């Protein structure tokens, strides 16, 4: 994956992460949707892990 592709993928993941955050906030008000909230939170954590991996790959290792 090229650097440009990684940056595009990173932006897509960030947008999806923000969207999930909004969806979780809306669903948390309804106690009957707790299973759905749990699934969305799990997905959000997976997205965060993917974001971190791509960010780590984009940031060069600099020895100080």
N, C-alpha and C positions, 0 to 999 in steps of 0.2 A: 504494500500500500504506500503510495507516495505521500509526501507531506501535505500537499493540497487536498488529497482525498481524506487524509486523517483529520484535517481541519474542518472539512465539510461534514464528516461523520460526527465530529465532536459537537458542532453546532446543532445538528439534528438531535443528538442525544440530550443536549442541554435543553432544547425546546420541549422534547418529550418529558424530561424530568420536571420542568416547570408546569407543564400541563397536568401531569400526574399529581403534583402538589396541590393544584387547584381542585382537581377532581376529588382527592382525598378529603380536603377541607369541606367540600360540599356534602360528601357522603357521611362524614363523621357525625353530622347532625341527626342522622336517622339510625337508630339502634338496630334496625332489622338488616342493615347492610354491612354488618361487621365482618363477615367473611369476605365480601368484596373489597372492603377497606384493607383487610390483611393482605389480600392478593396484590392490590395496587401498591401497598407499601413494600412488599417483597420485590415487585418489579422495579420500583423506584430505587431500592438498594442495589439491584443488579445494574441499573443504568449508572448509578453513581460509581460503582466499581469499574465499569467500562470507561466512563469519563476519566477517572483517575489513571487508568492504564494508558489511554491515549495521551493525556497531558504529560505523563512521565516519559513517554516515547518522544514527545515533541520538545521537551526541555532537555538541552544537552547537559551531559555530566561535566561539571567544571570543578576541577580540583583547586581548592583555594590555598 
